[in-house]
Amino acid sequence: MKEIQHKHLPPQIFNLKAWVVLVDESQLQKIFSDILSRAGFNVLDYSSHQFPVNGFSAFWLLAESHLAIHTFTNSGWCYVELSSCNKEKAFRFKELVKEALVKVTWDDEIKCSEPNTQYS
């Protein structure tokens, strides 16, 4: 098993959302597994589910959080959402997706979520 380096991080999650024009399960698994590796993420596990009518969902469990995708085969679109506690790796992921996939639209820039320390 690969040893994972760790350090104390503030409670922050960086979210990235995109739509890509690709719905082939094997291509998406290969592309995103490669991008995650090249971005420096540590993949702990992968799981997917093919729905009986159409489409599939896939999930990569990362040491740095997770990546989830869901396809809409009738329209040809795939929704992609990355959550990461590592900002640099999230930015690298975005750049690598742009290089690998010609048709990609981003919902927004990478957003940082932090806990609200004001309790009610």
Secondary structure, 3 states (H helix, E strand, C coil): CCCCCCCCCCCCEEEEEEEECCCCHHHHHHHHHHHHHHHCCCEEEEEEEECCCCCEEEEEEECCEEEEEEEECCCCEEEEEEEECCHHHHHHHHHHHHHHCCCEEECCCCEEECCCCCCC
